[in-house]
Amino acid sequence: MQERVRVAAVAVDTKPGQIEDNLAKIEHWCRLAAEQASELVAFQELSLSGFLPNHPTTNHETWLRSALHQGRTIAQTIPGPATEKLQEIASRYGILISVGLLEDAGNLMFNTQILVDGSGVVGRFRKMHVPMFEMPFYNGGEVPTVVDTRLGRIGVNICFDALLPESTRLLAVQNVEIVLFPFAADPPPGDVAGWEDWARVALSARCSENGVYGVASNYVGHVEAVGTVQSFPGGGMIVGPRGEQLAAWNTPSGEPGMLVHELCRDNLLLARSEPEYLFRFRRPELYRTIAE
């Protein structure tokens, strides 16, 4: 990992299928992040394609057929025109950008987070564990691969993935240093504080279990598609390798915003040097029955 890495967690109010407008909003926040010397800008889950609300109150079969067609319509290929635009933005500001999209993978779709720099797409991470409300839209992805960048070794767990310990461990055994946690979650009571209370326990555990930095951002704003609506509070969080919260969100609920913080390599090394560094005590030879 680079000695110091300045990261920005961004919650942007993108809308389903409005790709050009969404890219313009993403570029706006990338510019603001670059003005604060950020080197890595992490947006929330499905930030590029927009989140399709999935709690219908009308006839479910009619909604499902229309929603699946809508998903197919807004899904993006990797690489494709949208990723080329992100490459231009990354090159212009000299940054790494992480955004989420509904991925058109041919006969299947995936909920995918990509990492882009001035050379193009350098990382693709597909959501592994799909919650029930989202199962109609996309399939679960494969084991994620950690990307070795100029800033450090970066991996991604998308939203629901973060709630399962194995997700971050799959990255840790590949020597990940910074884990991005993009969310689209609206736990009760539907404000930033509620999301923080819900997410903090899992993020603190995942980071302390593995001795990694965590950078989280949550979807924000009102989304509507196929007669269904959903609202997200936003939010973001930076977590240290001991599970400590390093920086907290200060933007009001429901508004787009950004959290900028500097990650220090020496802090990572100190955390991994402590007697309580849990990853050191793993005994994989004992765990076969868990996988079976």
C-alpha positions in Angstrom: 0.0 0.0 0.0 1.2 3.5 -0.8 2.3 5.5 2.3 -0.8 7.6 2.3 -3.9 7.2 0.2 -6.6 9.9 0.2 -10.0 8.3 -0.5 -13.4 9.8 -1.1 -16.7 7.9 -0.4 -19.5 9.4 -2.4 -23.3 9.0 -2.3 -24.7 10.3 -5.6 -28.4 10.6 -6.4 -28.4 8.7 -9.7 -31.6 7.5 -11.4 -32.5 4.1 -13.1 -31.6 4.1 -16.7 -30.5 7.8 -17.0 -26.9 6.8 -17.9 -25.8 10.2 -19.4 -27.2 12.2 -16.5 -25.7 9.7 -14.1 -22.3 10.0 -15.7 -22.5 13.8 -15.5 -23.2 13.5 -11.7 -20.4 11.1 -11.2 -18.0 13.4 -13.1 -19.1 16.3 -10.9 -18.3 14.5 -7.7 -15.0 13.2 -9.2 -14.0 16.8 -9.8 -14.9 17.8 -6.3 -13.0 14.8 -4.9 -9.9 15.6 -7.0 -10.0 19.2 -5.8 -9.6 17.7 -2.3 -6.6 15.7 -3.5 -8.5 12.4 -3.5 -6.8 9.6 -5.3 -9.6 7.0 -5.1 -13.3 7.9 -5.5 -15.7 5.2 -4.4 -19.4 5.5 -5.4 -22.3 3.3 -4.1 -23.8 0.1 -5.4 -25.5 0.5 -8.9 -24.5 4.1 -9.0 -23.9 4.2 -12.7 -27.0 2.3 -14.0 -29.3 3.4 -11.1 -31.0 1.1 -8.6 -34.3 -0.6 -9.7 -36.8 -0.5 -6.8 -37.9 -4.0 -6.0 -40.8 -3.8 -3.5 -43.9 -3.8 -5.8 -47.3 -3.1 -4.4 -49.2 -4.0 -7.6 -49.7 -7.3 -9.5 -46.4 -9.0 -8.9 -46.2 -11.0 -12.2 -46.9 -7.9 -14.3 -44.4 -5.9 -12.4 -41.7 -8.7 -12.6 -42.0 -9.0 -16.4 -41.7 -5.2 -16.9 -39.0 -4.8 -14.3 -36.9 -7.6 -15.9 -37.2 -5.9 -19.3 -36.3 -2.6 -17.8 -33.2 -4.2 -16.2 -32.2 -5.6 -19.6 -32.6 -2.2 -21.2 -30.4 -0.3 -18.7 -27.7 -3.0 -18.2 -24.2 -2.0 -19.5 -21.5 -4.0 -21.1 -18.0 -4.1 -19.7 -16.2 -2.5 -21.5 -18.6 -0.3 -23.2 -19.5 3.4 -23.9 -20.1 4.1 -20.2 -16.8 2.6 -19.1 -15.0 4.6 -21.8 -16.5 7.8 -20.4 -15.3 6.8 -16.9 -11.9 6.1 -18.3 -11.8 9.7 -19.7 -12.9 11.1 -16.3 -10.3 9.0 -14.4 -7.5 10.2 -16.8 -8.6 13.8 -16.6 -8.4 13.9 -12.8 -5.6 11.3 -12.3 -7.8 9.2 -10.0 -9.2 5.7 -9.6 -13.0 5.5 -9.8 -15.2 2.7 -8.4 -18.9 2.7 -9.6 -21.7 0.1 -9.6 -23.8 -1.0 -12.6 -26.2 -3.6 -13.7 -23.9 -5.6 -16.0 -25.0 -7.0 -19.3 -23.0 -10.3 -19.5 -24.9 -11.7 -22.5 -27.4 -14.3 -21.4 -27.0 -13.3 -17.7 -27.0 -10.0 -15.7 -24.8 -9.3 -12.7 -24.7 -6.6 -10.0 -21.2 -5.4 -10.6 -18.8 -2.9 -9.2 -15.9 -1.8 -11.4 -12.6 0.0 -10.8 -11.4 2.3 -13.5 -8.3 4.3 -14.1 -6.9 6.2 -17.0 -6.1 3.0 -18.8 -9.6 1.6 -18.6 -11.3 -1.0 -16.4 -8.8 -2.6 -14.1 -11.1 -4.5 -11.8 -14.6 -6.1 -12.0 -16.4 -7.4 -8.9 -19.7 -9.2 -9.1 -22.0 -9.3 -6.1 -21.7 -12.8 -4.7 -24.7 -13.2 -2.3 -28.0 -12.0 -3.8 -30.8 -11.1 -1.3 -34.3 -12.4 -2.0 -35.8 -9.2 -3.3 -33.0 -8.8 -5.9 -32.9 -12.4 -7.1 -35.1 -11.8 -10.2 -32.6 -9.3 -11.6 -29.2 -10.8 -11.6 -27.1 -13.9 -10.8 -24.5 -14.3 -8.0 -20.9 -13.7 -9.1 -17.7 -15.6 -8.7 -14.8 -15.3 -6.2 -13.6 -11.7 -6.4 -10.1 -11.0 -7.5 -8.0 -8.4 -5.6 -6.5 -5.7 -7.9 -3.0 -4.5 -7.4 -3.0 -0.8 -8.1 -0.6 2.1 -7.6 -2.4 2.9 -4.4 -2.5 -0.5 -2.9 -4.3 -3.9 -3.2 -8.0 -3.2 -3.6 -11.1 -5.5 -3.4 -14.9 -5.1 -3.2 -17.8 -6.5 -1.2 -21.1 -5.3 -2.5 -23.8 -4.5 0.1 -25.3 -7.9 1.3 -21.9 -9.5 0.8 -20.5 -7.5 3.7 -22.9 -9.2 6.1 -21.3 -12.6 5.5 -17.8 -13.0 7.0 -16.6 -15.2 4.1 -16.9 -12.4 1.6 -14.1 -10.2 3.0 -12.1 -13.3 3.9 -12.0 -14.2 0.2 -10.2 -10.9 -0.4 -8.0 -11.1 2.7 -6.4 -14.4 1.6 -5.4 -12.5 -1.5 -3.6 -9.9 0.7 -6.2 -7.1 0.2 -5.4 -3.8 1.9 -8.4 -1.6 1.0 -11.9 -3.0 0.7 -14.7 -1.0 -0.9 -18.2 -1.6 0.5 -20.8 -0.1 -1.9 -24.3 -0.2 -0.5 -27.9 0.4 -1.6 -29.7 -0.1 1.8 -32.6 1.6 3.5 -32.9 0.0 7.0 -35.4 1.5 9.4 -36.0 4.3 10.2 -34.7 5.3 6.8 -32.2 7.9 7.7 -28.4 8.1 7.7 -28.1 7.3 11.4 -30.2 4.1 10.9 -28.0 3.0 8.0 -24.9 3.7 10.1 -26.2 1.7 13.1 -27.1 -1.2 10.7 -23.8 -1.2 8.7 -21.3 -0.3 11.4 -21.4 -3.7 13.2 -20.7 -5.7 10.0 -18.1 -3.3 8.7 -16.2 -3.1 11.9 -16.1 -6.9 12.2 -15.0 -7.4 8.6 -12.2 -4.9 8.9 -10.9 -6.1 12.3 -11.2 -9.8 11.4 -8.9 -9.2 8.4 -6.8 -6.2 9.3 -8.0 -4.1 6.3 -9.3 -0.6 5.6 -12.9 -0.3 4.7 -14.5 2.5 2.5 -18.3 2.4 2.4 -20.9 4.5 0.6 -24.7 4.1 0.5 -27.2 4.9 -2.2 -29.1 8.2 -1.8 -32.3 9.7 -3.2 -35.7 8.7 -4.5 -35.8 6.1 -7.3 -38.8 5.1 -9.4 -39.3 2.5 -12.1 -42.1 0.4 -13.5 -44.6 1.9 -11.0 -42.5 1.1 -7.9 -40.6 3.6 -5.7 -37.9 3.4 -3.1 -35.9 6.0 -1.1 -32.4 5.8 0.2 -30.8 7.9 2.9 -27.2 8.0 1.7 -24.3 7.8 4.1 -20.7 6.8 4.1 -18.1 5.5 6.5 -14.3 4.9 6.7 -13.2 2.0 8.9 -9.7 1.2 10.1 -7.9 -2.2 10.3 -8.8 -2.5 14.0 -12.5 -2.0 13.2 -12.5 1.6 14.4 -14.6 4.2 12.7 -12.1 6.7 11.3 -14.5 9.2 9.7 -18.3 9.6 9.8 -20.8 11.1 7.4 -22.0 14.7 8.0 -24.4 15.2 5.1 -28.1 15.3 5.9 -30.2 12.2 5.2 -31.5 12.1 1.6 -28.9 14.4 0.2 -25.9 13.5 -2.0 -22.5 14.0 -0.3 -18.9 13.0 0.1 -16.6 11.9 2.9 -12.8 12.4 2.3 -10.2 10.7 4.5 -6.5 9.8 4.4 -5.5 6.2 4.9 -2.0 5.6 6.4 0.1 2.5 5.5 1.9 2.7 8.9 -1.5 2.4 10.7 -2.2 -0.8 8.7 1.2 -2.2 9.6 0.8 -1.4 13.3 -2.6 -3.1 13.3 -1.2 -6.2 11.7 1.7 -6.2 14.3 -0.5 -6.3 17.3 -1.0 -9.5 19.3 -4.7 -9.3 18.6 -4.3 -9.4 14.9 -6.9 -12.1 14.3 -6.0 -13.1 10.7 -2.7 -14.5 12.1 -4.5 -17.1 14.1 -6.4 -18.7 11.3 -6.3 -22.6 11.1 -7.7 -23.4 7.6 -7.0 -27.1 8.1 -9.7 -27.1 10.8 -12.4 -25.5 8.6 -13.1 -28.1 6.0 -16.5 -29.1 7.5 -17.7 -25.5 7.2 -17.2 -25.4 3.4 -18.7 -28.9 3.1 
